[in-house]
Amino acid sequence: MTAQEVLFNHLLKKEVVVVFDVDGVLAPYEWGNRKHCVSDCEWNEMLEKGIDVYSNVKPIKVLQKFIKRKGTENVYVCSVSSIKEFDSKVEFCMKKYSIPEDHIMLVKHKTDKVSFLDALSKKMNLPHNKIALVEDTVETLDQVAKLDFCTVHISSFFNLEAFFRERNMETKENKFKITKFELDLLKEFQDDGCGGDDFDEISMLVGMRMRGYFQDAEDDDTIDELIERYENVD
């Protein structure tokens, strides 16, 4: 079993709590013009004007898929935030990832995350190794790891799609069989620009699965993933 398989099999366990950072994790750093950020002056000016700074931020598709597969009951957020961006950040997490509002904690300093994780451990009566922090800041991960929390750098999610494909796959002989009609229909949706959509977002396909088609398709499989999977089956 690979390190990634060990990690994600652990994270997907029902009793394991996963805590996500926001900036650089749930929300990509895409603020500036061909730069990852804007100046502090520009950022503060937007906040002073009351701009909903996170309203146009696109979520990370693979993280949406993980959270959907995991279920939000044991998914939390802990992120550094100013008071002026608080509402916008909370709304982003709720709207784009369906994370409950009472699972979102915004703190003043990165070091406050340790206190949050410790409090969460006591509240849920869980050992530290059953709580995982997903972060992009190595220094924060290093600090948390010393206390025996599970730590995950965001880069571990880069190849998560492959993990999900392998986890769904039993053998080529008894899974992912499909007719030419079904494959051609998927390609029509792909040609119409729906390749990145989840299967359950397309009502026509969901209806067809109820009638016996696409029996191997999971709700959170994208059309692109299904086409690639079926075309690679001998």
C-alpha positions in Angstrom: 0.0 0.0 0.0 1.4 3.4 -1.0 1.8 6.3 1.4 -1.1 8.1 -0.3 -3.4 5.1 0.1 -2.5 4.8 3.8 -3.2 8.5 4.3 -6.5 8.8 2.5 -7.8 5.5 3.8 -7.2 7.1 7.3 -8.8 10.4 6.4 -11.9 8.8 5.0 -12.6 6.8 8.1 -15.9 8.0 9.7 -14.3 8.6 13.1 -11.5 10.8 11.8 -12.0 14.6 11.8 -10.4 16.6 9.0 -9.8 20.3 9.5 -9.0 22.5 6.4 -7.3 25.8 6.1 -8.9 28.2 3.7 -6.3 30.5 1.9 -4.1 28.4 -0.3 -6.2 25.3 0.5 -10.0 25.5 0.0 -9.5 28.9 -1.7 -6.7 29.1 -4.3 -4.3 32.1 -4.1 -5.4 33.9 -7.3 -5.9 37.4 -6.2 -3.5 39.5 -8.3 -3.0 40.1 -12.0 -0.6 37.3 -13.0 0.4 37.2 -9.3 -0.9 35.0 -6.4 -1.7 38.1 -4.3 -2.5 41.8 -4.1 -0.7 44.2 -1.8 -1.9 44.7 1.7 -3.0 48.2 0.8 -5.2 46.9 -2.1 -6.6 44.1 0.1 -7.5 46.5 2.9 -9.1 48.9 0.4 -11.3 46.2 -0.9 -12.4 45.3 2.6 -13.0 49.0 3.5 -15.3 49.2 0.5 -17.3 46.2 1.8 -16.4 44.1 -1.2 -17.3 40.4 -0.8 -13.7 39.3 -1.5 -14.4 35.6 -1.6 -17.6 35.7 -3.7 -15.8 35.1 -7.0 -13.2 32.6 -5.7 -13.6 29.2 -7.4 -13.5 26.1 -5.1 -11.0 23.3 -5.7 -12.9 20.5 -7.5 -11.0 17.6 -6.0 -11.5 19.0 -2.4 -15.2 19.3 -3.1 -15.2 15.7 -4.1 -13.3 14.6 -1.1 -15.5 16.5 1.3 -18.6 15.1 -0.4 -17.2 11.6 -0.2 -16.2 12.1 3.5 -19.4 13.9 4.6 -19.4 17.2 6.4 -20.2 15.8 9.8 -16.5 15.4 10.6 -15.2 18.2 8.4 -14.1 21.5 10.0 -12.4 24.8 8.9 -9.8 26.7 10.9 -8.3 29.8 9.2 -6.6 33.1 10.0 -9.0 35.9 9.3 -9.6 39.6 10.0 -13.0 40.7 11.2 -13.7 42.5 8.0 -13.3 39.4 5.8 -14.9 37.0 8.3 -18.4 37.0 6.8 -17.2 36.6 3.2 -14.9 33.7 4.2 -17.5 31.8 6.1 -20.0 32.2 3.3 -17.5 30.9 0.9 -16.9 27.7 2.9 -20.6 27.2 3.4 -21.7 27.8 -0.2 -18.8 26.2 -2.1 -18.2 23.2 0.2 -21.4 22.8 2.2 -19.5 23.0 5.5 -21.8 23.9 8.4 -21.4 27.3 9.8 -20.7 26.0 13.3 -17.8 23.9 11.9 -16.0 27.0 10.7 -13.5 28.7 13.1 -11.6 31.8 12.1 -8.7 32.8 14.3 -6.3 35.8 14.6 -3.0 34.0 14.4 -1.6 30.8 12.9 -0.5 29.7 16.3 -4.1 29.7 17.5 -4.8 26.7 15.3 -3.1 24.5 17.8 -5.5 25.7 20.5 -8.4 25.0 18.2 -7.3 21.5 17.4 -6.7 20.7 21.1 -10.1 22.1 22.0 -11.7 20.0 19.2 -10.0 16.9 20.5 -11.4 17.4 24.0 -14.8 18.4 22.8 -15.2 15.3 20.6 -13.2 13.0 23.0 -10.8 12.0 20.2 -7.1 11.3 20.4 -4.9 13.7 18.5 -4.1 11.1 15.8 -7.8 11.1 14.9 -7.8 14.7 14.0 -6.1 15.8 10.7 -5.1 19.3 9.7 -4.8 20.1 5.9 -2.6 23.1 5.4 -0.3 24.8 2.9 2.1 26.3 5.5 4.8 23.8 6.4 5.7 25.6 9.6 2.2 25.2 10.9 2.2 21.5 10.0 5.5 21.0 11.7 4.2 22.6 14.9 1.0 20.5 14.9 2.8 17.3 14.0 4.9 17.6 17.2 1.6 17.2 19.2 0.8 13.9 17.3 -2.1 15.4 15.2 -2.3 13.9 11.7 -0.9 16.5 9.3 -1.5 16.8 5.6 0.1 19.1 3.1 -2.3 20.3 0.4 0.0 18.8 -2.3 -1.1 15.3 -1.1 -4.5 16.0 -2.8 -3.0 16.6 -6.2 -3.3 13.0 -7.3 -6.5 12.2 -5.4 -8.5 11.5 -8.5 -6.2 8.5 -9.2 -6.8 7.3 -5.7 -10.5 7.5 -6.1 -10.4 5.6 -9.4 -8.3 2.8 -7.9 -10.5 2.7 -4.8 -13.7 2.3 -6.9 -12.1 -0.3 -9.1 -12.3 -4.1 -8.3 -11.4 -5.7 -11.6 -11.7 -4.8 -15.2 -13.8 -8.0 -15.7 -16.6 -7.1 -13.4 -16.6 -3.3 -13.3 -16.9 -0.4 -15.7 -18.6 -2.3 -18.4 -20.5 0.1 -20.7 -22.3 0.0 -24.0 -21.3 2.2 -27.0 -24.6 4.0 -26.6 -23.8 5.0 -23.0 -20.2 6.1 -23.9 -21.4 8.1 -26.9 -24.0 9.9 -24.6 -21.3 10.8 -22.1 -19.2 12.2 -25.0 -22.1 14.4 -26.1 -22.2 16.0 -22.6 -18.5 16.4 -22.7 -18.7 18.1 -26.1 -21.3 20.5 -24.7 -18.9 21.6 -22.0 -20.1 19.4 -19.2 -16.9 17.3 -18.8 -16.1 18.7 -15.4 -19.6 18.3 -14.0 -20.4 15.5 -11.5 -22.6 12.7 -12.7 -25.4 13.6 -10.2 -25.4 17.2 -11.5 -26.9 16.0 -14.8 -30.5 14.9 -14.2 -30.8 13.0 -17.5 -28.0 10.7 -16.6 -29.3 10.2 -13.1 -32.6 9.2 -14.5 -31.0 6.8 -16.9 -29.1 5.1 -14.0 -32.4 4.5 -12.3 -33.5 2.6 -15.4 -30.4 0.4 -15.4 -27.8 2.4 -17.3 -24.4 3.7 -15.9 -24.6 1.2 -13.0 -20.9 1.8 -12.1 -21.1 5.6 -12.1 -20.7 7.3 -8.7 -22.5 10.5 -7.9 -19.2 12.5 -7.7 -17.6 11.0 -10.8 -17.1 13.7 -13.4 -18.1 13.1 -17.0 -14.4 13.4 -18.0 -13.4 10.7 -15.5 -16.1 8.3 -16.6 -15.1 8.6 -20.2 -11.4 8.1 -19.4 -12.2 5.1 -17.2 -14.5 3.4 -19.8 -12.2 4.0 -22.7 -9.2 2.5 -20.8 -11.1 -0.8 -20.1 -10.0 -3.6 -22.4 
